[in-house]
Amino acid sequence: MKSTTVVLIHGLAAGRWMLRPLERHLQACGYRTANWGYPSILRDIPWHARRLSQKLAALERSSEVRQVQLVTHSMGGIVARTALLEAPLPKAKRLVMLAPPNHGSSVAAVLSRGLGWVCQPLAQLGHGEDSYVNALPPPTGIQVGIIAATHDRVVSVDSTRLSTAADHWAVASGHNSLLFRRDVAQNVSNFLCHGRFAEAHGHPH
């Protein structure tokens, strides 16, 4: 029986464990999951994106997979956006981005001055107009939902926005604590199923 597989992608200096609570929620909703880990500090964003693209291409070829959905946190969203540019992925239908630095992060820009030589993504996540992340074209061919955190000291709410997003919801939370909230998990699964966040529009889950 063909299934929908949700690929989860963590952020910078994190690991798959950060997304395990959300992964368990999605499994309880009936989704197959692939919690994708990568050495986020050691290589630049395009390198990670090429590896993710290989994973997505394998799911695209699988006769057991009907659809592919993506759920990302922080820099994981930028890795996913880059990977989606690599090749057409007809099975990829929806992408939920949690606290994504779509227009960069001032914190990353500051840290890159001293740590950029050991952590290449920091400079790529800068908020300058010519930064890597600001040069990325918006995603096309996939429905995007974005959840921002109003108490996020790493990525501002404005930086999360994309003009092509189908829905955007800002919740009173921090950058990482966002991942451990029940209402966030419920809205992630709601978007994957219906293409909108229930909470953002006052509808029940």
ZADO-1210 file (C-alpha; in nm, 4 decimals, padded with zeros to 6 digits):
<atoms>
<atom x="00.0000" y="00.0000" z="00.0000" code="MET" pos="1"/>
<atom x="00.1405" y="00.3365" z="-00.1010" code="LYS" pos="2"/>
<atom x="00.1999" y="00.5842" z="00.1780" code="SER" pos="3"/>
<atom x="00.2813" y="00.9476" z="00.2440" code="THR" pos="4"/>
<atom x="00.6313" y="00.9911" z="00.3820" code="THR" pos="5"/>
<atom x="00.7218" y="01.2989" z="00.5847" code="VAL" pos="6"/>
<atom x="01.0889" y="01.3966" z="00.5772" code="VAL" pos="7"/>
<atom x="01.1957" y="01.5920" z="00.8874" code="LEU" pos="8"/>
<atom x="01.5054" y="01.8143" z="00.8667" code="ILE" pos="9"/>
<atom x="01.6674" y="01.9705" z="01.1730" code="HIS" pos="10"/>
<atom x="01.8538" y="02.2997" z="01.1924" code="GLY" pos="11"/>
<atom x="02.2072" y="02.4206" z="01.2556" code="LEU" pos="12"/>
<atom x="02.4025" y="02.2664" z="01.5452" code="ALA" pos="13"/>
<atom x="02.1105" y="02.0341" z="01.6193" code="ALA" pos="14"/>
<atom x="02.0260" y="01.6714" z="01.5570" code="GLY" pos="15"/>
<atom x="01.7420" y="01.4368" z="01.4759" code="ARG" pos="16"/>
<atom x="01.6459" y="01.4129" z="01.8433" code="TRP" pos="17"/>
<atom x="01.5180" y="01.7716" z="01.8266" code="MET" pos="18"/>
<atom x="01.2426" y="01.6614" z="01.5911" code="LEU" pos="19"/>
<atom x="01.1578" y="01.3303" z="01.7587" code="ARG" pos="20"/>
<atom x="00.8505" y="01.4605" z="01.9508" code="PRO" pos="21"/>
<atom x="00.7102" y="01.6021" z="01.6272" code="LEU" pos="22"/>
<atom x="00.8022" y="01.2823" z="01.4454" code="GLU" pos="23"/>
<atom x="00.6110" y="01.0724" z="01.7001" code="ARG" pos="24"/>
<atom x="00.3048" y="01.2945" z="01.6556" code="HIS" pos="25"/>
<atom x="00.3157" y="01.2518" z="01.2783" code="LEU" pos="26"/>
<atom x="00.3553" y="00.8755" z="01.3115" code="GLN" pos="27"/>
<atom x="00.0490" y="00.8701" z="01.5374" code="ALA" pos="28"/>
<atom x="-00.1353" y="01.0527" z="01.2584" code="CYS" pos="29"/>
<atom x="-00.0515" y="00.7659" z="01.0230" code="GLY" pos="30"/>
<atom x="00.2446" y="00.9099" z="00.8346" code="TYR" pos="31"/>
<atom x="00.5645" y="00.7270" z="00.7592" code="ARG" pos="32"/>
<atom x="00.8591" y="00.9407" z="00.8614" code="THR" pos="33"/>
<atom x="01.2223" y="00.9856" z="00.7657" code="ALA" pos="34"/>
<atom x="01.4054" y="01.1926" z="01.0275" code="ASN" pos="35"/>
<atom x="01.7060" y="01.3039" z="00.8222" code="TRP" pos="36"/>
<atom x="02.0287" y="01.3876" z="01.0015" code="GLY" pos="37"/>
<atom x="02.3290" y="01.5726" z="00.8629" code="TYR" pos="38"/>
<atom x="02.6551" y="01.7301" z="00.9947" code="PRO" pos="39"/>
<atom x="02.5133" y="02.0812" z="00.9859" code="SER" pos="40"/>
<atom x="02.8222" y="02.2643" z="01.1135" code="ILE" pos="41"/>
<atom x="03.0855" y="02.0929" z="00.8999" code="LEU" pos="42"/>
<atom x="02.9719" y="02.1756" z="00.5446" code="ARG" pos="43"/>
<atom x="02.7927" y="02.4528" z="00.3604" code="ASP" pos="44"/>
<atom x="02.4230" y="02.4610" z="00.2728" code="ILE" pos="45"/>
<atom x="02.4536" y="02.3483" z="-00.0935" code="PRO" pos="46"/>
<atom x="02.6530" y="02.0415" z="00.0163" code="TRP" pos="47"/>
<atom x="02.3820" y="01.9405" z="00.2615" code="HIS" pos="48"/>
<atom x="02.1161" y="02.0140" z="-00.0003" code="ALA" pos="49"/>
<atom x="02.2770" y="01.7786" z="-00.2508" code="ARG" pos="50"/>
<atom x="02.2662" y="01.4961" z="00.0036" code="ARG" pos="51"/>
<atom x="01.9038" y="01.5734" z="00.0879" code="LEU" pos="52"/>
<atom x="01.8226" y="01.5828" z="-00.2827" code="SER" pos="53"/>
<atom x="01.9555" y="01.2274" z="-00.3137" code="GLN" pos="54"/>
<atom x="01.7263" y="01.1179" z="-00.0300" code="LYS" pos="55"/>
<atom x="01.4254" y="01.2862" z="-00.1904" code="LEU" pos="56"/>
<atom x="01.5093" y="01.1372" z="-00.5306" code="ALA" pos="57"/>
<atom x="01.5115" y="00.7885" z="-00.3754" code="ALA" pos="58"/>
<atom x="01.1652" y="00.8496" z="-00.2293" code="LEU" pos="59"/>
<atom x="01.0537" y="00.9822" z="-00.5671" code="GLU" pos="60"/>
<atom x="01.1597" y="00.6540" z="-00.7296" code="ARG" pos="61"/>
<atom x="01.0035" y="00.4306" z="-00.4639" code="SER" pos="62"/>
<atom x="00.6915" y="00.2464" z="-00.5724" code="SER" pos="63"/>
<atom x="00.5782" y="00.2387" z="-00.2075" code="GLU" pos="64"/>
<atom x="00.5656" y="00.6179" z="-00.1695" code="VAL" pos="65"/>
<atom x="00.2608" y="00.8068" z="-00.2944" code="ARG" pos="66"/>
<atom x="00.3500" y="01.1542" z="-00.1670" code="GLN" pos="67"/>
<atom x="00.6413" y="01.3245" z="00.0041" code="VAL" pos="68"/>
<atom x="00.5934" y="01.6029" z="00.2590" code="GLN" pos="69"/>
<atom x="00.8703" y="01.7989" z="00.4303" code="LEU" pos="70"/>
<atom x="00.8855" y="01.9463" z="00.7810" code="VAL" pos="71"/>
<atom x="01.1864" y="02.1607" z="00.8663" code="THR" pos="72"/>
<atom x="01.3271" y="02.3615" z="01.1545" code="HIS" pos="73"/>
<atom x="01.5409" y="02.6737" z="01.1187" code="SER" pos="74"/>
<atom x="01.8296" y="02.6205" z="00.8721" code="MET" pos="75"/>
<atom x="01.6735" y="02.2893" z="00.7730" code="GLY" pos="76"/>
<atom x="01.4207" y="02.4938" z="00.5785" code="GLY" pos="77"/>
<atom x="01.6957" y="02.6601" z="00.3763" code="ILE" pos="78"/>
<atom x="01.8575" y="02.3233" z="00.3073" code="VAL" pos="79"/>
<atom x="01.5186" y="02.1963" z="00.1872" code="ALA" pos="80"/>
<atom x="01.4568" y="02.5017" z="-00.0312" code="ARG" pos="81"/>
<atom x="01.7968" y="02.4512" z="-00.1937" code="THR" pos="82"/>
<atom x="01.7376" y="02.0778" z="-00.2440" code="ALA" pos="83"/>
<atom x="01.4032" y="02.1438" z="-00.4118" code="LEU" pos="84"/>
<atom x="01.5885" y="02.3420" z="-00.6782" code="LEU" pos="85"/>
<atom x="01.8065" y="02.0423" z="-00.7698" code="GLU" pos="86"/>
<atom x="01.5503" y="01.8412" z="-00.9696" code="ALA" pos="87"/>
<atom x="01.1739" y="01.8129" z="-01.0233" code="PRO" pos="88"/>
<atom x="01.0011" y="01.6192" z="-00.7440" code="LEU" pos="89"/>
<atom x="00.6390" y="01.5573" z="-00.8495" code="PRO" pos="90"/>
<atom x="00.5633" y="01.3628" z="-00.5300" code="LYS" pos="91"/>
<atom x="00.6669" y="01.6535" z="-00.3049" code="ALA" pos="92"/>
<atom x="00.3387" y="01.8267" z="-00.2234" code="LYS" pos="93"/>
<atom x="00.3747" y="02.0281" z="00.0987" code="ARG" pos="94"/>
<atom x="00.6489" y="02.1878" z="00.3057" code="LEU" pos="95"/>
<atom x="00.6066" y="02.3127" z="00.6628" code="VAL" pos="96"/>
<atom x="00.8873" y="02.5404" z="00.7807" code="MET" pos="97"/>
<atom x="00.9310" y="02.6095" z="01.1532" code="LEU" pos="98"/>
<atom x="01.1198" y="02.9315" z="01.2344" code="ALA" pos="99"/>
<atom x="01.3008" y="02.9417" z="00.8982" code="PRO" pos="100"/>
<atom x="01.5554" y="03.2211" z="00.8370" code="PRO" pos="101"/>
<atom x="01.4172" y="03.2876" z="00.4892" code="ASN" pos="102"/>
<atom x="01.5639" y="03.6377" z="00.4968" code="HIS" pos="103"/>
<atom x="01.8590" y="03.5586" z="00.7191" code="GLY" pos="104"/>
<atom x="01.9425" y="03.5940" z="01.0855" code="SER" pos="105"/>
<atom x="02.1217" y="03.8822" z="01.2545" code="SER" pos="106"/>
<atom x="02.2532" y="03.6340" z="01.5126" code="VAL" pos="107"/>
<atom x="02.4113" y="03.4219" z="01.2387" code="ALA" pos="108"/>
<atom x="02.5651" y="03.7340" z="01.0871" code="ALA" pos="109"/>
<atom x="02.7281" y="03.8294" z="01.4184" code="VAL" pos="110"/>
<atom x="02.8511" y="03.4773" z="01.4932" code="LEU" pos="111"/>
<atom x="02.9976" y="03.4378" z="01.1450" code="SER" pos="112"/>
<atom x="03.2536" y="03.7098" z="01.2169" code="ARG" pos="113"/>
<atom x="03.4306" y="03.4883" z="01.4671" code="GLY" pos="114"/>
<atom x="03.3108" y="03.1396" z="01.3793" code="LEU" pos="115"/>
<atom x="03.2520" y="03.1548" z="01.0044" code="GLY" pos="116"/>
<atom x="03.5793" y="02.9766" z="00.9328" code="TRP" pos="117"/>
<atom x="03.4641" y="02.6659" z="01.1218" code="VAL" pos="118"/>
<atom x="03.0915" y="02.6902" z="01.0429" code="CYS" pos="119"/>
<atom x="03.0318" y="02.7870" z="00.6800" code="GLN" pos="120"/>
<atom x="02.6506" y="02.8109" z="00.7009" code="PRO" pos="121"/>
<atom x="02.6704" y="03.1069" z="00.9412" code="LEU" pos="122"/>
<atom x="02.7786" y="03.3457" z="00.6665" code="ALA" pos="123"/>
<atom x="02.5235" y="03.1976" z="00.4268" code="GLN" pos="124"/>
<atom x="02.2474" y="03.2709" z="00.6785" code="LEU" pos="125"/>
<atom x="02.3368" y="03.6377" z="00.7082" code="GLY" pos="126"/>
<atom x="02.0638" y="03.8980" z="00.6700" code="HIS" pos="127"/>
<atom x="02.2407" y="04.1111" z="00.4091" code="GLY" pos="128"/>
<atom x="02.0749" y="04.1584" z="00.0715" code="GLU" pos="129"/>
<atom x="02.3542" y="03.9681" z="-00.1023" code="ASP" pos="130"/>
<atom x="02.3613" y="03.6742" z="00.1401" code="SER" pos="131"/>
<atom x="02.3088" y="03.3196" z="00.0158" code="TYR" pos="132"/>
<atom x="01.9667" y="03.2863" z="00.1723" code="VAL" pos="133"/>
<atom x="01.8406" y="03.6157" z="00.0311" code="ASN" pos="134"/>
<atom x="01.9526" y="03.5129" z="-00.3175" code="ALA" pos="135"/>
<atom x="01.7434" y="03.1940" z="-00.3105" code="LEU" pos="136"/>
<atom x="01.4319" y="03.2015" z="-00.5290" code="PRO" pos="137"/>
<atom x="01.1051" y="03.1291" z="-00.3461" code="PRO" pos="138"/>
<atom x="00.9810" y="02.7689" z="-00.3625" code="PRO" pos="139"/>
<atom x="00.7518" y="02.6817" z="-00.6520" code="THR" pos="140"/>
<atom x="00.5526" y="02.3699" z="-00.7278" code="GLY" pos="141"/>
<atom x="00.5043" y="02.2902" z="-00.3589" code="ILE" pos="142"/>
<atom x="00.2589" y="02.4284" z="-00.1029" code="GLN" pos="143"/>
<atom x="00.4416" y="02.6050" z="00.1801" code="VAL" pos="144"/>
<atom x="00.3249" y="02.6739" z="00.5345" code="GLY" pos="145"/>
<atom x="00.5375" y="02.8711" z="00.7814" code="ILE" pos="146"/>
<atom x="00.5212" y="02.8786" z="01.1609" code="ILE" pos="147"/>
<atom x="00.7138" y="03.1616" z="01.3285" code="ALA" pos="148"/>
<atom x="00.7940" y="03.2181" z="01.6965" code="ALA" pos="149"/>
<atom x="00.7221" y="03.5647" z="01.8361" code="THR" pos="150"/>
<atom x="00.9796" y="03.5232" z="02.1166" code="HIS" pos="151"/>
<atom x="01.2491" y="03.3939" z="01.8827" code="ASP" pos="152"/>
<atom x="01.5864" y="03.5577" z="01.9516" code="ARG" pos="153"/>
<atom x="01.7486" y="03.3870" z="01.6524" code="VAL" pos="154"/>
<atom x="01.5061" y="03.4383" z="01.3633" code="VAL" pos="155"/>
<atom x="01.2603" y="03.7285" z="01.3554" code="SER" pos="156"/>
<atom x="00.9000" y="03.6769" z="01.2490" code="VAL" pos="157"/>
<atom x="00.9549" y="03.9020" z="00.9464" code="ASP" pos="158"/>
<atom x="01.2524" y="03.6934" z="00.8370" code="SER" pos="159"/>
<atom x="01.0381" y="03.3803" z="00.8215" code="THR" pos="160"/>
<atom x="00.7960" y="03.5168" z="00.5636" code="ARG" pos="161"/>
<atom x="00.7770" y="03.4144" z="00.1981" code="LEU" pos="162"/>
<atom x="00.5544" y="03.5813" z="-00.0587" code="SER" pos="163"/>
<atom x="00.4583" y="03.2429" z="-00.2032" code="THR" pos="164"/>
<atom x="00.3575" y="03.0811" z="00.1279" code="ALA" pos="165"/>
<atom x="00.0050" y="02.9400" z="00.1415" code="ALA" pos="166"/>
<atom x="-00.0250" y="03.0120" z="00.5145" code="ASP" pos="167"/>
<atom x="00.1718" y="03.1763" z="00.7956" code="HIS" pos="168"/>
<atom x="00.1163" y="03.1478" z="01.1696" code="TRP" pos="169"/>
<atom x="00.3054" y="03.3229" z="01.4489" code="ALA" pos="170"/>
<atom x="00.2935" y="03.1585" z="01.7920" code="VAL" pos="171"/>
<atom x="00.4173" y="03.2902" z="02.1280" code="ALA" pos="172"/>
<atom x="00.7212" y="03.0679" z="02.1626" code="SER" pos="173"/>
<atom x="01.0989" y="03.0538" z="02.1386" code="GLY" pos="174"/>
<atom x="01.3148" y="02.9278" z="01.8535" code="HIS" pos="175"/>
<atom x="01.3607" y="02.5737" z="01.9861" code="ASN" pos="176"/>
<atom x="01.0669" y="02.5434" z="02.2270" code="SER" pos="177"/>
<atom x="00.8447" y="02.5733" z="01.9190" code="LEU" pos="178"/>
<atom x="00.9287" y="02.2104" z="01.8442" code="LEU" pos="179"/>
<atom x="00.7887" y="02.0772" z="02.1702" code="PHE" pos="180"/>
<atom x="00.4432" y="02.2398" z="02.1685" code="ARG" pos="181"/>
<atom x="00.1318" y="02.0298" z="02.1168" code="ARG" pos="182"/>
<atom x="-00.0504" y="02.3070" z="01.9293" code="ASP" pos="183"/>
<atom x="00.2410" y="02.3420" z="01.6882" code="VAL" pos="184"/>
<atom x="00.2472" y="01.9668" z="01.6234" code="ALA" pos="185"/>
<atom x="-00.1283" y="01.9680" z="01.5600" code="GLN" pos="186"/>
<atom x="-00.0987" y="02.2571" z="01.3171" code="ASN" pos="187"/>
<atom x="00.1876" y="02.0906" z="01.1324" code="VAL" pos="188"/>
<atom x="-00.0238" y="01.7805" z="01.0723" code="SER" pos="189"/>
<atom x="-00.3232" y="01.9993" z="00.9845" code="ASN" pos="190"/>
<atom x="-00.1244" y="02.1753" z="00.7124" code="PHE" pos="191"/>
<atom x="00.0135" y="01.8491" z="00.5755" code="LEU" pos="192"/>
<atom x="-00.3426" y="01.7185" z="00.5470" code="CYS" pos="193"/>
<atom x="-00.5388" y="02.0292" z="00.4479" code="HIS" pos="194"/>
<atom x="-00.2889" y="02.2911" z="00.3297" code="GLY" pos="195"/>
<atom x="-00.3647" y="02.5399" z="00.6074" code="ARG" pos="196"/>
<atom x="-00.3041" y="02.5996" z="00.9781" code="PHE" pos="197"/>
<atom x="-00.6220" y="02.5556" z="01.1808" code="ALA" pos="198"/>
<atom x="-00.4970" y="02.7760" z="01.4654" code="GLU" pos="199"/>
<atom x="-00.4194" y="03.0697" z="01.2396" code="ALA" pos="200"/>
<atom x="-00.7805" y="03.0869" z="01.1243" code="HIS" pos="201"/>
<atom x="-00.9612" y="03.0023" z="01.4452" code="GLY" pos="202"/>
<atom x="-01.0797" y="02.6624" z="01.3298" code="HIS" pos="203"/>
<atom x="-01.0685" y="02.3476" z="01.5422" code="PRO" pos="204"/>
<atom x="-00.8088" y="02.0831" z="01.4625" code="HIS" pos="205"/>
</atoms>
